[in-house]
Amino acid sequence: MFKVILNAPHPISPFNEPARDLRIQNTPLWLHQRNVLTPYTTRELELKPGQRMPIDREETIVYRDNLFFDEEYIKAFLTTARKKKRACRAAFSVEDPAFKEHALPLSSSYTPAGTLYLADLWYYPKGPVADVEPLVIDLEARELGYYHVPTYMADQSGDLTFQVPLKTLIAIDSWVHIFIADVVFGLFSRGARFEKRLGEDLGFKLGILGRALYEGRQILECSKLVKIGKNCVIDPHAIIHGPTTIGDNVTINAGAVIENCIIGNNVNISQDVQLMLSVVGDGAFLPFRAALFMTTVMENSMIAQNTCLQMCVVGRNTFIGAGSTFTDYNLVPAPIRALDGHGKLNISNRPVIGSAVGHNCRLGSGLIVYPARTIESDVVLAASKERRVIDRDVRYEDSDHHKFKFASLHQRLYPRPGEGALESW
């Protein structure tokens, strides 16, 4: 099958990079897309904006490079489309709970069509044609609770839940969608598929039980659920519960607790680090007592000791100093607004959400960051009497390093489109 990739050049704030270059599930999005489609495609063509679609008369799949999809969705989409034997475009029903709750808010990529929303994913049995039929794939969402809110702080929603799909397709238009793709449509979905198979496949259940008995471990700790790469050093006093994937050359020290995470290659996790439902990129360093809850940390970043991040997204090559806290909940039940696909503040539809830090940032110790705030790539922040609490978005122009004597030592690597790598002030 011929694969045609459409370019989505719009940069995602605060990273100042298009979605295709950002990591989802610890893999660059463009590479994740290629890996999922490899069993179905034999050749590919990437189209830049303004280029015309080829007119080859062969089986073709076309998609926008800001889409995150998993193997389960692509298998269902292609199987159904091939049975129809006609051109199809991926679509969502407005009533689909996972799409309505998590994918649609803050988005700019979907095309409304009556009671449907169309996504930028097409299948053509004999090359591109104008007449395309919307194809709705049931995401098989199920409600999973994840957060208890004290009754004196809760609004009418009470305990907070996610609509977790067993099949995933979402457009990455906002940093919040990275959080959704990594945690809700990634780690939560992986766990939901595991539980579903456990309840339906007796042989699978007995195989896991047998492996746990053979290894002398609890079921959640056995090698069927905790996949460990090569050359890893793991202290026996660390607690690791699956489903968890750990890369190569990883060090995990005593007292660390890891539950349902993806850990990349060459990661160093120190004593008493707490990781839950999080994605930790290659080369990351987490000193003692750092804590990540439902958080993405991209490659080569460091989260220093006693720092707590909840429902956050952190870019690559970023340092966050000791004792910093990223809050995720308004003290009064006011709606939380976040940057949408157009770069404007809009209702996030998330009663609980953390913050986003771009690439190549340096954040000093002791900062407190309010929910849904963003810190743009290349920013340096030092806690001071005037700015210890971050209650608004921080842009590159607000960076503290402009005031430093040696400002030129901090290079701007991720400028906004059209600005170029500006010299430090």
GUZAMI-272367 format. One record per residue (C-alpha): residue in three letters; x, y, z. Coordinates in nm, 3 decimals. Example, Ala and Ser with C-alpha at 12.3 -4.5 7.8 and 13.67 -1.06 7.14 Angstrom:
<recs>
rec res->Ala east->1.230 north->-0.450 up->0.780 .
rec res->Ser east->1.367 north->-0.106 up->0.714 .
</recs>
This chain:
<recs>
rec res->Met east->0.000 north->0.000 up->0.000 .
rec res->Phe east->0.118 north->0.353 up->-0.088 .
rec res->Lys east->0.146 north->0.597 up->0.205 .
rec res->Val east->0.111 north->0.974 up->0.159 .
rec res->Ile east->0.198 north->1.204 up->0.451 .
rec res->Leu east->0.053 north->1.554 up->0.466 .
rec res->Asn east->0.250 north->1.817 up->0.652 .
rec res->Ala east->0.106 north->2.005 up->0.952 .
rec res->Pro east->0.360 north->2.287 up->0.998 .
rec res->His east->0.174 north->2.465 up->1.280 .
rec res->Pro east->0.407 north->2.476 up->1.585 .
rec res->Ile east->0.279 north->2.352 up->1.919 .
rec res->Ser east->0.319 north->2.603 up->2.201 .
rec res->Pro east->0.527 north->2.626 up->2.420 .
rec res->Phe east->0.771 north->2.399 up->2.233 .
rec res->Asn east->0.779 north->2.601 up->1.907 .
rec res->Glu east->0.798 north->2.276 up->1.711 .
rec res->Pro east->0.543 north->2.099 up->1.490 .
rec res->Ala east->0.373 north->1.797 up->1.641 .
rec res->Arg east->0.559 north->1.549 up->1.419 .
rec res->Asp east->0.889 north->1.631 up->1.594 .
rec res->Leu east->0.757 north->1.600 up->1.950 .
rec res->Arg east->0.775 north->1.274 up->2.141 .
rec res->Ile east->0.462 north->1.073 up->2.211 .
rec res->Gln east->0.506 north->0.751 up->2.411 .
rec res->Asn east->0.880 north->0.834 up->2.409 .
rec res->Thr east->0.901 north->0.817 up->2.029 .
rec res->Pro east->0.902 north->1.106 up->1.780 .
rec res->Leu east->0.549 north->1.125 up->1.644 .
rec res->Trp east->0.661 north->1.081 up->1.281 .
rec res->Leu east->0.847 north->0.764 up->1.377 .
rec res->His east->0.555 north->0.630 up->1.580 .
rec res->Gln east->0.328 north->0.676 up->1.277 .
rec res->Arg east->0.577 north->0.495 up->1.054 .
rec res->Asn east->0.612 north->0.205 up->1.299 .
rec res->Val east->0.236 north->0.154 up->1.326 .
rec res->Leu east->0.186 north->0.159 up->0.947 .
rec res->Thr east->0.493 north->-0.047 up->0.851 .
rec res->Pro east->0.299 north->-0.379 up->0.827 .
rec res->Tyr east->0.058 north->-0.225 up->0.574 .
rec res->Thr east->0.269 north->0.000 up->0.349 .
rec res->Thr east->0.547 north->-0.059 up->0.095 .
rec res->Arg east->0.642 north->0.295 up->-0.006 .
rec res->Glu east->0.574 north->0.651 up->0.108 .
rec res->Leu east->0.568 north->1.012 up->-0.008 .
rec res->Glu east->0.574 north->1.320 up->0.215 .
rec res->Leu east->0.391 north->1.623 up->0.076 .
rec res->Lys east->0.479 north->1.975 up->0.185 .
rec res->Pro east->0.212 north->2.252 up->0.192 .
rec res->Gly east->0.118 north->2.345 up->-0.165 .
rec res->Gln east->0.228 north->2.017 up->-0.323 .
rec res->Arg east->-0.036 north->1.826 up->-0.517 .
rec res->Met east->-0.156 north->1.477 up->-0.437 .
rec res->Pro east->-0.016 north->1.209 up->-0.670 .
rec res->Ile east->-0.267 north->1.037 up->-0.900 .
rec res->Asp east->-0.131 north->0.682 up->-0.872 .
rec res->Arg east->-0.412 north->0.430 up->-0.916 .
rec res->Glu east->-0.318 north->0.200 up->-0.631 .
rec res->Glu east->-0.429 north->0.132 up->-0.274 .
rec res->Thr east->-0.335 north->0.442 up->-0.073 .
rec res->Ile east->-0.351 north->0.569 up->0.283 .
rec res->Val east->-0.319 north->0.943 up->0.344 .
rec res->Tyr east->-0.277 north->1.110 up->0.684 .
rec res->Arg east->-0.170 north->1.438 up->0.845 .
rec res->Asp east->0.156 north->1.417 up->1.040 .
rec res->Asn east->0.007 north->1.564 up->1.360 .
rec res->Leu east->-0.213 north->1.256 up->1.417 .
rec res->Phe east->-0.144 north->1.009 up->1.695 .
rec res->Phe east->-0.298 north->0.667 up->1.632 .
rec res->Asp east->-0.234 north->0.321 up->1.765 .
rec res->Glu east->-0.219 north->-0.025 up->1.608 .
rec res->Glu east->-0.571 north->-0.113 up->1.725 .
rec res->Tyr east->-0.730 north->0.188 up->1.553 .
rec res->Ile east->-0.539 north->0.150 up->1.226 .
rec res->Lys east->-0.622 north->-0.222 up->1.209 .
rec res->Ala east->-0.994 north->-0.154 up->1.262 .
rec res->Phe east->-0.995 north->0.141 up->1.018 .
rec res->Leu east->-0.821 north->-0.045 up->0.734 .
rec res->Thr east->-1.017 north->-0.368 up->0.786 .
rec res->Thr east->-1.352 north->-0.187 up->0.772 .
rec res->Ala east->-1.250 north->0.039 up->0.481 .
rec res->Arg east->-1.127 north->-0.255 up->0.273 .
rec res->Lys east->-1.455 north->-0.437 up->0.325 .
rec res->Lys east->-1.643 north->-0.133 up->0.198 .
rec res->Lys east->-1.420 north->-0.123 up->-0.116 .
rec res->Arg east->-1.457 north->0.252 up->-0.147 .
rec res->Ala east->-1.276 north->0.568 up->-0.043 .
rec res->Cys east->-1.318 north->0.647 up->0.329 .
rec res->Arg east->-1.220 north->0.923 up->0.570 .
rec res->Ala east->-1.182 north->0.874 up->0.943 .
rec res->Ala east->-1.466 north->1.034 up->1.137 .
rec res->Phe east->-1.590 north->1.067 up->1.493 .
rec res->Ser east->-1.942 north->1.087 up->1.625 .
rec res->Val east->-2.001 north->1.390 up->1.847 .
rec res->Glu east->-2.148 north->1.143 up->2.096 .
rec res->Asp east->-1.830 north->0.934 up->2.124 .
rec res->Pro east->-1.735 north->1.000 up->2.489 .
rec res->Ala east->-1.357 north->0.973 up->2.446 .
rec res->Phe east->-1.354 north->1.206 up->2.145 .
rec res->Lys east->-1.599 north->1.454 up->2.295 .
rec res->Glu east->-1.430 north->1.462 up->2.635 .
rec res->His east->-1.061 north->1.460 up->2.542 .
rec res->Ala east->-0.985 north->1.501 up->2.169 .
rec res->Leu east->-1.224 north->1.776 up->2.057 .
rec res->Pro east->-1.151 north->2.045 up->2.323 .
rec res->Leu east->-0.869 north->2.282 up->2.221 .
rec res->Ser east->-0.846 north->2.122 up->1.875 .
rec res->Ser east->-0.827 north->2.288 up->1.534 .
rec res->Ser east->-0.774 north->1.990 up->1.300 .
rec res->Tyr east->-1.119 north->1.831 up->1.277 .
rec res->Thr east->-1.373 north->1.927 up->1.009 .
rec res->Pro east->-1.738 north->1.941 up->1.130 .
rec res->Ala east->-1.985 north->1.755 up->0.909 .
rec res->Gly east->-2.332 north->1.742 up->1.065 .
rec res->Thr east->-2.318 north->1.512 up->1.366 .
rec res->Leu east->-1.967 north->1.398 up->1.270 .
rec res->Tyr east->-1.617 north->1.540 up->1.290 .
rec res->Leu east->-1.377 north->1.438 up->1.013 .
rec res->Ala east->-1.010 north->1.365 up->1.083 .
rec res->Asp east->-0.722 north->1.395 up->0.836 .
rec res->Leu east->-0.690 north->1.023 up->0.767 .
rec res->Trp east->-0.809 north->0.878 up->0.433 .
rec res->Tyr east->-0.814 north->0.537 up->0.265 .
rec res->Tyr east->-0.838 north->0.503 up->-0.113 .
rec res->Pro east->-0.868 north->0.153 up->-0.264 .
rec res->Lys east->-0.758 north->0.277 up->-0.611 .
rec res->Gly east->-0.590 north->0.612 up->-0.556 .
rec res->Pro east->-0.733 north->0.950 up->-0.448 .
rec res->Val east->-1.089 north->1.038 up->-0.557 .
rec res->Ala east->-1.329 north->1.319 up->-0.467 .
rec res->Asp east->-1.614 north->1.101 up->-0.341 .
rec res->Val east->-1.518 north->0.996 up->0.012 .
rec res->Glu east->-1.740 north->0.827 up->0.272 .
rec res->Pro east->-1.701 north->0.912 up->0.643 .
rec res->Leu east->-1.599 north->0.606 up->0.841 .
rec res->Val east->-1.673 north->0.607 up->1.214 .
rec res->Ile east->-1.471 north->0.360 up->1.420 .
rec res->Asp east->-1.602 north->0.296 up->1.770 .
rec res->Leu east->-1.321 north->0.386 up->2.011 .
rec res->Glu east->-1.479 north->0.153 up->2.272 .
rec res->Ala east->-1.434 north->0.405 up->2.551 .
rec res->Arg east->-1.479 north->0.305 up->2.912 .
rec res->Glu east->-1.495 north->0.530 up->3.215 .
rec res->Leu east->-1.207 north->0.500 up->3.459 .
rec res->Gly east->-1.173 north->0.701 up->3.778 .
rec res->Tyr east->-0.839 north->0.853 up->3.863 .
rec res->Tyr east->-0.874 north->1.134 up->4.116 .
rec res->His east->-1.078 north->1.189 up->4.433 .
rec res->Val east->-1.183 north->1.546 up->4.499 .
rec res->Pro east->-1.281 north->1.651 up->4.852 .
rec res->Thr east->-1.653 north->1.724 up->4.861 .
rec res->Tyr east->-1.597 north->2.078 up->4.988 .
rec res->Met east->-1.386 north->2.157 up->4.677 .
rec res->Ala east->-1.576 north->1.963 up->4.411 .
rec res->Asp east->-1.828 north->2.097 up->4.164 .
rec res->Gln east->-2.118 north->1.888 up->4.033 .
rec res->Ser east->-1.876 north->1.644 up->3.865 .
rec res->Gly east->-1.758 north->1.496 up->4.195 .
rec res->Asp east->-1.485 north->1.236 up->4.147 .
rec res->Leu east->-1.291 north->1.293 up->3.825 .
rec res->Thr east->-1.282 north->1.033 up->3.552 .
rec res->Phe east->-1.128 north->0.968 up->3.212 .
rec res->Gln east->-1.308 north->0.827 up->2.910 .
rec res->Val east->-1.042 north->0.572 up->2.812 .
rec res->Pro east->-1.056 north->0.431 up->2.457 .
rec res->Leu east->-0.937 north->0.087 up->2.352 .
rec res->Lys east->-0.860 north->0.230 up->2.007 .
rec res->Thr east->-0.688 north->0.568 up->1.967 .
rec res->Leu east->-0.688 north->0.850 up->1.713 .
rec res->Ile east->-0.623 north->1.210 up->1.819 .
rec res->Ala east->-0.485 north->1.521 up->1.649 .
rec res->Ile east->-0.204 north->1.692 up->1.840 .
rec res->Asp east->-0.302 north->2.061 up->1.825 .
rec res->Ser east->-0.218 north->2.166 up->2.182 .
rec res->Trp east->0.024 north->2.061 up->2.455 .
rec res->Val east->-0.279 north->1.926 up->2.640 .
rec res->His east->-0.325 north->1.673 up->2.357 .
rec res->Ile east->0.027 north->1.543 up->2.427 .
rec res->Phe east->-0.083 north->1.478 up->2.783 .
rec res->Ile east->-0.401 north->1.307 up->2.659 .
rec res->Ala east->-0.212 north->1.097 up->2.400 .
rec res->Asp east->0.058 north->0.988 up->2.645 .
rec res->Val east->-0.153 north->0.925 up->2.954 .
rec res->Val east->-0.523 north->0.882 up->2.874 .
rec res->Phe east->-0.500 north->0.737 up->2.521 .
rec res->Gly east->-0.162 north->0.576 up->2.591 .
rec res->Leu east->-0.091 north->0.439 up->2.938 .
rec res->Phe east->-0.453 north->0.420 up->3.054 .
rec res->Ser east->-0.556 north->0.255 up->2.726 .
rec res->Arg east->-0.276 north->0.003 up->2.753 .
rec res->Gly east->-0.395 north->-0.089 up->3.101 .
rec res->Ala east->-0.759 north->-0.107 up->2.987 .
rec res->Arg east->-0.669 north->-0.340 up->2.699 .
rec res->Phe east->-0.473 north->-0.557 up->2.941 .
rec res->Glu east->-0.768 north->-0.580 up->3.180 .
rec res->Lys east->-1.005 north->-0.658 up->2.893 .
rec res->Arg east->-0.787 north->-0.941 up->2.766 .
rec res->Leu east->-0.739 north->-1.070 up->3.119 .
rec res->Gly east->-1.116 north->-1.098 up->3.157 .
rec res->Glu east->-1.176 north->-1.262 up->2.817 .
rec res->Asp east->-0.873 north->-1.484 up->2.754 .
rec res->Leu east->-0.834 north->-1.765 up->3.009 .
rec res->Gly east->-0.509 north->-1.885 up->2.852 .
rec res->Phe east->-0.360 north->-1.536 up->2.882 .
rec res->Lys east->-0.465 north->-1.514 up->3.247 .
rec res->Leu east->-0.318 north->-1.856 up->3.331 .
rec res->Gly east->0.005 north->-1.768 up->3.148 .
rec res->Ile east->0.054 north->-1.457 up->3.361 .
rec res->Leu east->-0.031 north->-1.643 up->3.680 .
rec res->Gly east->0.215 north->-1.920 up->3.589 .
rec res->Arg east->0.493 north->-1.673 up->3.514 .
rec res->Ala east->0.436 north->-1.494 up->3.847 .
rec res->Leu east->0.448 north->-1.824 up->4.038 .
rec res->Tyr east->0.763 north->-1.935 up->3.853 .
rec res->Glu east->0.939 north->-1.605 up->3.928 .
rec res->Gly east->0.811 north->-1.585 up->4.285 .
rec res->Arg east->0.667 north->-1.239 up->4.230 .
rec res->Gln east->0.332 north->-1.070 up->4.262 .
rec res->Ile east->0.134 north->-1.072 up->3.937 .
rec res->Leu east->0.186 north->-0.699 up->3.872 .
rec res->Glu east->0.562 north->-0.740 up->3.920 .
rec res->Cys east->0.621 north->-1.040 up->3.692 .
rec res->Ser east->0.809 north->-1.016 up->3.362 .
rec res->Lys east->0.487 north->-1.051 up->3.162 .
rec res->Leu east->0.384 north->-0.707 up->3.283 .
rec res->Val east->0.719 north->-0.541 up->3.353 .
rec res->Lys east->0.933 north->-0.542 up->3.037 .
rec res->Ile east->1.298 north->-0.461 up->3.114 .
rec res->Gly east->1.563 north->-0.382 up->2.850 .
rec res->Lys east->1.932 north->-0.472 up->2.837 .
rec res->Asn east->2.205 north->-0.375 up->3.084 .
rec res->Cys east->1.967 north->-0.237 up->3.349 .
rec res->Val east->2.063 north->-0.202 up->3.715 .
rec res->Ile east->1.757 north->-0.223 up->3.941 .
rec res->Asp east->1.784 north->-0.227 up->4.319 .
rec res->Pro east->1.584 north->-0.512 up->4.473 .
rec res->His east->1.417 north->-0.262 up->4.706 .
rec res->Ala east->1.259 north->-0.074 up->4.416 .
rec res->Ile east->0.889 north->-0.144 up->4.353 .
rec res->Ile east->0.781 north->-0.172 up->3.989 .
rec res->His east->0.424 north->-0.257 up->3.891 .
rec res->Gly east->0.308 north->-0.320 up->3.537 .
rec res->Pro east->0.213 north->-0.270 up->3.272 .
rec res->Thr east->0.551 north->-0.094 up->3.260 .
rec res->Thr east->0.817 north->-0.078 up->2.989 .
rec res->Ile east->1.180 north->-0.001 up->3.080 .
rec res->Gly east->1.445 north->0.065 up->2.814 .
rec res->Asp east->1.814 north->-0.026 up->2.797 .
rec res->Asn east->2.091 north->0.092 up->3.033 .
rec res->Val east->1.848 north->0.215 up->3.299 .
rec res->Thr east->1.945 north->0.256 up->3.665 .
rec res->Ile east->1.673 north->0.240 up->3.931 .
rec res->Asn east->1.780 north->0.285 up->4.293 .
rec res->Ala east->1.637 north->0.173 up->4.627 .
rec res->Gly east->1.296 north->0.298 up->4.735 .
rec res->Ala east->1.182 north->0.399 up->4.386 .
rec res->Val east->0.815 north->0.324 up->4.315 .
rec res->Ile east->0.708 north->0.291 up->3.951 .
rec res->Glu east->0.353 north->0.210 up->3.840 .
rec res->Asn east->0.229 north->0.179 up->3.480 .
rec res->Cys east->0.502 north->0.386 up->3.314 .
rec res->Ile east->0.718 north->0.401 up->3.004 .
rec res->Ile east->1.085 north->0.454 up->3.089 .
rec res->Gly east->1.323 north->0.527 up->2.800 .
rec res->Asn east->1.687 north->0.427 up->2.747 .
rec res->Asn east->1.976 north->0.555 up->2.961 .
rec res->Val east->1.748 north->0.689 up->3.234 .
rec res->Asn east->1.876 north->0.735 up->3.590 .
rec res->Ile east->1.612 north->0.709 up->3.865 .
rec res->Ser east->1.748 north->0.779 up->4.213 .
rec res->Gln east->1.635 north->0.681 up->4.562 .
rec res->Asp east->1.269 north->0.721 up->4.662 .
rec res->Val east->1.157 north->0.861 up->4.326 .
rec res->Gln east->0.782 north->0.821 up->4.269 .
rec res->Leu east->0.656 north->0.761 up->3.913 .
rec res->Met east->0.291 north->0.689 up->3.834 .
rec res->Leu east->0.129 north->0.677 up->3.490 .
rec res->Ser east->0.416 north->0.877 up->3.341 .
rec res->Val east->0.640 north->0.872 up->3.033 .
rec res->Val east->1.010 north->0.939 up->3.095 .
rec res->Gly east->1.220 north->1.007 up->2.785 .
rec res->Asp east->1.565 north->0.876 up->2.692 .
rec res->Gly east->1.853 north->1.011 up->2.896 .
rec res->Ala east->1.638 north->1.169 up->3.166 .
rec res->Phe east->1.771 north->1.207 up->3.522 .
rec res->Leu east->1.543 north->1.201 up->3.826 .
rec res->Pro east->1.736 north->1.264 up->4.152 .
rec res->Phe east->1.608 north->1.146 up->4.490 .
rec res->Arg east->1.245 north->1.201 up->4.589 .
rec res->Ala east->1.139 north->1.354 up->4.257 .
rec res->Ala east->0.774 north->1.273 up->4.184 .
rec res->Leu east->0.588 north->1.247 up->3.854 .
rec res->Phe east->0.214 north->1.178 up->3.837 .
rec res->Met east->0.058 north->1.145 up->3.490 .
rec res->Thr east->0.343 north->1.347 up->3.344 .
rec res->Thr east->0.551 north->1.340 up->3.026 .
rec res->Val east->0.922 north->1.425 up->3.041 .
rec res->Met east->1.094 north->1.426 up->2.702 .
rec res->Glu east->1.452 north->1.322 up->2.633 .
rec res->Asn east->1.759 north->1.440 up->2.826 .
rec res->Ser east->1.568 north->1.644 up->3.085 .
rec res->Met east->1.631 north->1.655 up->3.458 .
rec res->Ile east->1.372 north->1.691 up->3.733 .
rec res->Ala east->1.565 north->1.770 up->4.053 .
rec res->Gln east->1.507 north->1.638 up->4.402 .
rec res->Asn east->1.183 north->1.701 up->4.593 .
rec res->Thr east->1.012 north->1.838 up->4.283 .
rec res->Cys east->0.652 north->1.734 up->4.211 .
rec res->Leu east->0.490 north->1.744 up->3.867 .
rec res->Gln east->0.127 north->1.642 up->3.816 .
rec res->Met east->-0.032 north->1.611 up->3.470 .
rec res->Cys east->0.247 north->1.811 up->3.306 .
rec res->Val east->0.442 north->1.797 up->2.981 .
rec res->Val east->0.813 north->1.884 up->2.987 .
rec res->Gly east->1.022 north->1.926 up->2.671 .
rec res->Arg east->1.369 north->1.797 up->2.591 .
rec res->Asn east->1.699 north->1.919 up->2.741 .
rec res->Thr east->1.515 north->2.100 up->3.021 .
rec res->Phe east->1.616 north->2.137 up->3.387 .
rec res->Ile east->1.362 north->2.190 up->3.667 .
rec res->Gly east->1.520 north->2.281 up->3.999 .
rec res->Ala east->1.479 north->2.124 up->4.341 .
rec res->Gly east->1.167 north->2.175 up->4.549 .
rec res->Ser east->0.950 north->2.309 up->4.266 .
rec res->Thr east->0.580 north->2.228 up->4.259 .
rec res->Phe east->0.351 north->2.227 up->3.957 .
rec res->Thr east->-0.007 north->2.249 up->4.081 .
rec res->Asp east->-0.297 north->2.098 up->3.887 .
rec res->Tyr east->-0.620 north->2.214 up->4.049 .
rec res->Asn east->-0.794 north->2.544 up->4.115 .
rec res->Leu east->-0.876 north->2.599 up->4.481 .
rec res->Val east->-1.221 north->2.710 up->4.372 .
rec res->Pro east->-1.401 north->2.512 up->4.097 .
rec res->Ala east->-1.342 north->2.768 up->3.822 .
rec res->Pro east->-1.288 north->2.639 up->3.465 .
rec res->Ile east->-0.924 north->2.593 up->3.367 .
rec res->Arg east->-0.823 north->2.752 up->3.037 .
rec res->Ala east->-0.529 north->2.635 up->2.824 .
rec res->Leu east->-0.371 north->2.727 up->2.490 .
rec res->Asp east->-0.570 north->2.578 up->2.202 .
rec res->Gly east->-0.475 north->2.487 up->1.846 .
rec res->His east->-0.486 north->2.854 up->1.747 .
rec res->Gly east->-0.255 north->2.965 up->2.029 .
rec res->Lys east->-0.539 north->3.127 up->2.225 .
rec res->Leu east->-0.665 north->3.055 up->2.575 .
rec res->Asn east->-0.977 north->2.842 up->2.573 .
rec res->Ile east->-1.171 north->2.615 up->2.808 .
rec res->Ser east->-0.964 north->2.298 up->2.847 .
rec res->Asn east->-1.254 north->2.075 up->2.959 .
rec res->Arg east->-1.010 north->1.949 up->3.221 .
rec res->Pro east->-1.100 north->2.017 up->3.585 .
rec res->Val east->-0.748 north->1.902 up->3.671 .
rec res->Ile east->-0.444 north->1.974 up->3.453 .
rec res->Gly east->-0.081 north->2.064 up->3.514 .
rec res->Ser east->0.147 north->2.285 up->3.305 .
rec res->Ala east->0.381 north->2.266 up->3.007 .
rec res->Val east->0.750 north->2.355 up->2.991 .
rec res->Gly east->0.920 north->2.386 up->2.652 .
rec res->His east->1.259 north->2.264 up->2.530 .
rec res->Asn east->1.594 north->2.389 up->2.657 .
rec res->Cys east->1.450 north->2.560 up->2.965 .
rec res->Arg east->1.630 north->2.620 up->3.295 .
rec res->Leu east->1.402 north->2.661 up->3.597 .
rec res->Gly east->1.554 north->2.739 up->3.936 .
rec res->Ser east->1.462 north->2.585 up->4.270 .
rec res->Gly east->1.150 north->2.655 up->4.469 .
rec res->Leu east->0.908 north->2.767 up->4.199 .
rec res->Ile east->0.531 north->2.720 up->4.225 .
rec res->Val east->0.350 north->2.697 up->3.892 .
rec res->Tyr east->-0.028 north->2.740 up->3.865 .
rec res->Pro east->-0.241 north->2.500 up->3.656 .
rec res->Ala east->-0.231 north->2.518 up->3.272 .
rec res->Arg east->0.047 north->2.777 up->3.257 .
rec res->Thr east->0.311 north->2.741 up->2.987 .
rec res->Ile east->0.680 north->2.825 up->2.991 .
rec res->Glu east->0.815 north->2.876 up->2.640 .
rec res->Ser east->1.123 north->2.699 up->2.505 .
rec res->Asp east->1.463 north->2.852 up->2.591 .
rec res->Val east->1.334 north->3.034 up->2.902 .
rec res->Val east->1.546 north->3.071 up->3.216 .
rec res->Leu east->1.361 north->3.139 up->3.544 .
rec res->Ala east->1.526 north->3.206 up->3.878 .
rec res->Ala east->1.301 north->3.219 up->4.185 .
rec res->Ser east->1.299 north->3.563 up->4.343 .
rec res->Lys east->1.083 north->3.771 up->4.575 .
rec res->Glu east->0.914 north->3.918 up->4.271 .
rec res->Arg east->0.861 north->3.592 up->4.084 .
rec res->Arg east->0.846 north->3.274 up->4.283 .
rec res->Val east->0.485 north->3.194 up->4.188 .
rec res->Ile east->0.420 north->3.152 up->3.814 .
rec res->Asp east->0.060 north->3.262 up->3.767 .
rec res->Arg east->0.072 north->3.346 up->3.394 .
rec res->Asp east->0.231 north->3.214 up->3.075 .
rec res->Val east->0.603 north->3.291 up->3.043 .
rec res->Arg east->0.738 north->3.382 up->2.699 .
rec res->Tyr east->1.100 north->3.395 up->2.582 .
rec res->Glu east->1.100 north->3.774 up->2.621 .
rec res->Asp east->1.024 north->3.726 up->2.992 .
rec res->Ser east->1.326 north->3.501 up->3.049 .
rec res->Asp east->1.547 north->3.602 up->3.340 .
rec res->His east->1.866 north->3.529 up->3.151 .
rec res->His east->1.828 north->3.852 up->2.952 .
rec res->Lys east->1.926 north->4.033 up->3.273 .
rec res->Phe east->2.233 north->3.819 up->3.339 .
rec res->Lys east->2.586 north->3.939 up->3.270 .
rec res->Phe east->2.661 north->3.619 up->3.082 .
rec res->Ala east->2.331 north->3.601 up->2.894 .
rec res->Ser east->2.505 north->3.497 up->2.573 .
rec res->Leu east->2.597 north->3.163 up->2.730 .
rec res->His east->2.234 north->3.051 up->2.702 .
rec res->Gln east->2.151 north->2.997 up->2.336 .
rec res->Arg east->1.805 north->3.018 up->2.186 .
rec res->Leu east->1.752 north->2.686 up->2.008 .
rec res->Tyr east->1.375 north->2.687 up->1.948 .
rec res->Pro east->1.262 north->3.027 up->1.816 .
rec res->Arg east->0.910 north->3.094 up->1.697 .
rec res->Pro east->0.854 north->3.054 up->1.323 .
rec res->Gly east->1.000 north->3.346 up->1.131 .
rec res->Glu east->1.207 north->3.481 up->1.420 .
rec res->Gly east->1.529 north->3.285 up->1.374 .
rec res->Ala east->1.774 north->3.206 up->1.653 .
rec res->Leu east->1.784 north->3.551 up->1.810 .
rec res->Glu east->2.084 north->3.657 up->2.008 .
rec res->Ser east->2.038 north->3.691 up->2.382 .
rec res->Trp east->1.997 north->4.046 up->2.504 .
</recs>
